[in-house]
Amino acid sequence: LAKKDDEYVGYLAAVLRVSGHAELTDARSLDHRARTSPLNVYLRLSRDAINAASWLKRYVEAAGEDE
């Protein structure tokens, strides 16, 4: 991952960690989990990651309105 992408994935992993994926500590652990999980775990992780990404997008948009 590029540095900028790695930073975003790190934020995504942090949101996922507090939402029930305690094993995700950083971008690398998210990458490893996504690549090695059984299908049912991967599907849940994917769904939760999409929800977390939507939350991050709304947060950035709201923070940008203040500028």
C-alpha positions, 0 to 999 in steps of 0.5 A: 500500500502507498503511505497515504493508503496505509494511513487510511487503512490504519484508521479503518482498522481502528474503527473496526477494532472498537466495533468488535474486531479486537484482533485488528491493531493496524493496517497489516493485521486487517490485510492479513485477516482479510486474506486468511479468514474463512468465507463467513468471517471474511463476509462479516469483516467486509460488511463491517469495513464498508460500514466503517468506511461510510462512517469515516467518509461522513466524519471527514465531510462533517469536519470539512464543513468547519473549514 
